[in-house]
Amino acid sequence: MWKRSHTSLPMTIQTASTGFADSKRHYPILDGLRGVAALMVVAFHLFEAHAASRFVQVINHGYLAVDFFFLLSGFVIGYAYDDRWRSMTVGEFCKRRLIRLHPMIVVAMLVGAALFYFQQGVPFPKIQDTPLWLMLTLMVIGMTLLPVGAALDVRGWGEMHPLNGPAWSLFYEYVGNLLYALFVRKFSKVALGLCVFLAGCALVHHCVAGPQGDVIGGWSLDPAQVRLGLTRLLYPFFAGLLLSRVVKVGRVRHAFLLSSAIVVATLAMPRFGGEQALWMNGLYESACIIAVFPLVVYLGASGTVQEGPAARMCNFLGGISYPLYITHYPFVYAYTAWVVTNKVTLRDGAPVALATLLLCVLLAHVCLKYYDIPLRQWLTRRYMGKAAAPALASKPSA
């Protein structure tokens, strides 16, 4: 068994729900694409439990969904907030982001804590020796999204959020939001373009000249992993911001089907080059993040969906995307422990994997409808005032 990739959401900030009254119109196809990518993440992680190494996986590039989410986040942030700063303070922006993202982080840690002792097995030998008080302490720390170091590693994978590994990407999502609010929002297009170029160079260097030939990583607090986490954040997040400022969306027919097909194909593509030519895979991943994902966002923003099945599908996928992304991994831990401990083949494990996927989707929907939306409505009324009271129509917004 090899070191897992912990593909985790950021999820982009535009979670489907009731929005603020002053929110701009949303892009329904981008909502749907976020949901497509989230489903691919869950499938990737379940298949990953059966993989002997990063070179032989069924959905080999599923971890690139994180980089796609970062780019979506940058695009939506720029579109939603660039023209608001004359009447909005940094504190108000931060409150909006916390209301949008943090309720599900709390639930994610509760789910991680509830399932922690059900994940005992060969992959996680430390669990059986972890006292309840320590696990509960990590749950509370995790609810703040503050990272922890190796001294509090109760699983053995070196995660900064050991109860729910994918929360690392939400940590960097918050970093990106703070960078934007404090500095990047003030950058001219030229300055932002220079940042995108430099961040792109760092990304290509890591992918092509680095020791892995991929962007897997970012979930630990050691210096190399922090550098990788920032490398994964900065290019797509800055590129999304730049895209929102310089590109005028057009009109693309069948944009949802076309862009969804590109996302699925990109994430499912087999690894290139093998162990002898790591640079080939690094070149592929660089091209995906630098060129393909911005194209997908452009296509998604340029398309429309009419009322009917397509619109309902985009709304459903956009709604569950963030809850699905941030709550699914504790179930994957349990599935991985079962597979590895009992040496379960992919064929034998497929029914359980499918049931796990469906359970994760159901949980995401329940969390969205009965917890996330109502709580964010209340928090918005309580802390944002009448001017930003949530619209009662269930529409995604930034």
C-alpha positions, 0 to 999 in steps of 0.5 A: 500500500502506498501513501494516499493522495488526500484529494480534498475541496478546497472545495470552491467557495460557491457552495449551493445554498441560499445566498446573500441578498447582494450576491450576483447571479451564479453560473449553474454549469460551474456548480454542476462541474464542481459536483462532477469533480467531487464525485470523481474524487470520491470514486478515486479515493475508493479505487485508491484503496486497492492500488499498489502504487500511484502508477496503477490506479483506476482513476489515476489523476483524481487528485487533480480535482483539488487544483480544479477546485482552487481555480474555480474558487479563484474565478468565483472570488474575483467575479463575486467580490472584485467590485465590492471593495468600496463598500466592504471591509476585510472583516466583512469579507472574512465573515462571508467566507466563514459563513460559507465554508465553516459550518461543514468543516465542523460537521466533517470533524464530527464525522471523522471523530464518529468513525475514527475507531471503526477505521482500525486495521493494518493501514492505521496501527496507531488508532488502537492506541489512541485514547479517547481524550486525544481523539476528542482534542483533535476533533475540537482543533480540527473544527478550527481548521488549525493544522497539527504536526507530527506529534499529534499524528494518530493515524500514521499518514502525517496529516495536518487534520488526522481525523479528516485528511482532505481538510488540508485543502480547506486550510489552503483555501482560507490562505488563498482567501486571506491573500486575496482580501489583504493583498491580491485584490489590489493588484493590477491585471499586469501584476496579477498576470506576473504572479500567475506566470511565476506561480505557473513556473513553480508548478511546472518545475515541481511537476517536471523536475521534481522527484514525483512527477505529479502534484500529490501532496500538501496535507502535512506540516513539514516544509516540503509538504507546505511548499507543495501545498502553496504551489498547488494553491497559488497558480490555479487560485491566481489564474482563476482570479485573472480569468475572471478579470480578463476573459469575457465569456461567450456562448457555448452550446452543450457546455455542461456535457462538453466541460463535464466530459473534459473533467472526467477524461482529465481526471481518469487519464492513466499515468504517463511515463511510468517510473522511468520517465516521471517528467512525462506525467509531470508535463501532463499535469502541468498542462491540465492545471495551466491550460485545460482547467481554465478552458473548462471554466471558460466553457462552463461560464459561457454555457447556459442550462434551461429549466428542466433535467439539466438545470436540476442536475447542475443544482443538485450536483452543485449543492452536494459538492462541498458537503460530499467533498468534506465529509466523504473521507472518514468513510474512505478510511474505513473502507481502506482499512477493510480492504487492506486488512482483509486483502479484498480485491477490487471485484469483491469490494466493488459492491461495498465501494458503490454502497459507500459512494451512495452513502456519502452522497446521501449524507451530503444531501442531508447535511446540505438540506437540514444543516448547512443551508439553515445554519448559514441562513441564521448566521447571515441574519445574525452577523451580516445585517439586513443589507446582506440577509440571505435570499430565500430562494435556494440558489448558489452564490459566492 
